[in-house]
């Protein structure tokens, strides 16, 4: 099992976001089953759209939204071999299990 860290919206921020607006939580992720993969974040997005979107679409306790570039670290899916890179709407988390992942495969090098 992998222990993932997630950045959760603690409260909607006023003005410039502060560390106190977020909470770092940990969660255990299961091993990938047949057809699944486990991703490790390489880059997380921080974009202007997050401010209005988070206010309208997110509640306190939700993992912060965002795109990430990730690398496959465990795979039971031949379309996504270990070491390939993907881009997905995984949010602010260090690791993502494929059942939470809405993304696509890309060749980033």
C-alpha positions as CSV (number, residue, x, y, z in Angstrom):
1,X,0.0,0.0,0.0
2,X,1.0,3.6,-0.7
3,X,0.4,6.4,1.7
4,X,-0.8,9.5,-0.2
5,X,-1.0,13.1,0.9
6,X,-3.9,15.3,-0.2
7,X,-4.4,19.0,0.2
8,X,-8.0,19.6,1.3
9,X,-9.9,22.8,1.2
10,X,-10.4,23.8,4.8
11,X,-12.4,27.0,4.1
12,X,-13.1,29.2,1.1
13,X,-10.4,31.8,1.0
14,X,-10.8,35.5,0.9
15,X,-8.2,37.5,-1.0
16,X,-4.9,35.7,-1.4
17,X,-5.0,32.0,-0.4
18,X,-3.2,31.2,2.9
19,X,-1.8,28.0,4.3
20,X,-4.6,28.0,6.9
21,X,-7.2,27.7,4.1
22,X,-5.9,24.1,3.4
23,X,-5.3,21.0,5.4
24,X,-2.8,18.3,4.5
25,X,-4.3,14.8,5.1
26,X,-3.0,11.3,4.5
27,X,-4.8,8.3,3.1
28,X,-3.8,4.7,2.3
29,X,-4.2,3.6,-1.3
30,X,-4.8,0.0,-2.2
31,X,-2.6,-1.9,-4.6
32,X,-3.8,-1.6,-8.2
33,X,-6.1,-4.4,-9.4
34,X,-6.4,-5.8,-12.9
35,X,-6.6,-2.9,-15.4
36,X,-5.6,-0.2,-12.8
37,X,-2.6,1.9,-12.2
38,X,-1.0,3.9,-9.4
39,X,0.3,7.4,-10.2
40,X,2.8,9.6,-8.5
41,X,2.5,13.4,-9.0
42,X,5.4,15.2,-10.6
43,X,3.8,18.6,-11.1
44,X,0.5,20.1,-9.7
45,X,-1.3,23.0,-11.4
46,X,-2.1,26.3,-9.6
47,X,-4.3,28.3,-11.9
48,X,-6.5,31.4,-11.7
49,X,-9.7,29.4,-12.5
50,X,-9.4,27.6,-9.2
51,X,-10.6,30.6,-7.2
52,X,-14.1,31.0,-8.6
53,X,-14.5,27.3,-9.3
54,X,-13.6,26.3,-5.8
55,X,-16.1,28.8,-4.4
56,X,-19.0,27.5,-6.5
57,X,-18.2,23.8,-6.9
58,X,-16.3,22.8,-3.8
59,X,-17.1,22.3,-0.2
60,X,-14.9,22.4,2.8
61,X,-13.3,18.9,3.1
62,X,-12.9,18.4,-0.7
63,X,-9.5,17.7,-2.2
64,X,-8.3,20.8,-4.0
65,X,-9.0,20.6,-7.7
66,X,-6.3,20.7,-10.4
67,X,-4.5,19.1,-13.2
68,X,-1.3,17.2,-12.7
69,X,1.5,15.6,-14.6
70,X,2.2,12.2,-13.0
71,X,4.3,9.1,-13.6
72,X,2.9,5.5,-13.4
73,X,4.7,3.8,-10.5
74,X,2.6,0.6,-10.5
75,X,0.6,-0.9,-13.3
76,X,-1.7,-3.7,-14.0
77,X,-2.7,-2.1,-17.3
78,X,-0.7,-2.7,-20.5
79,X,-1.8,0.6,-21.9
80,X,0.0,2.4,-19.1
81,X,3.4,0.8,-18.4
82,X,5.5,1.8,-15.3
83,X,7.5,4.9,-16.1
84,X,5.1,6.5,-18.6
85,X,3.8,9.9,-17.9
86,X,0.1,11.0,-17.9
87,X,-1.8,14.2,-17.5
88,X,-5.0,14.1,-15.5
89,X,-7.6,15.9,-13.3
90,X,-6.2,14.3,-10.2
91,X,-6.3,17.3,-7.9
92,X,-3.7,18.2,-5.3
93,X,-2.5,14.8,-4.2
94,X,0.9,13.0,-4.2
95,X,-0.5,9.7,-5.4
96,X,-3.6,8.8,-7.3
97,X,-5.2,5.4,-7.8
98,X,-6.7,5.0,-11.3
99,X,-10.2,4.6,-10.0
100,X,-10.0,8.3,-9.0
101,X,-8.3,9.4,-12.2
102,X,-9.9,11.1,-15.2
103,X,-6.9,11.6,-17.5
104,X,-5.2,10.5,-20.6
105,X,-1.9,9.0,-21.6
106,X,0.6,11.2,-23.3
107,X,4.3,10.8,-24.2
108,X,6.1,13.4,-22.1
109,X,9.5,11.9,-22.5
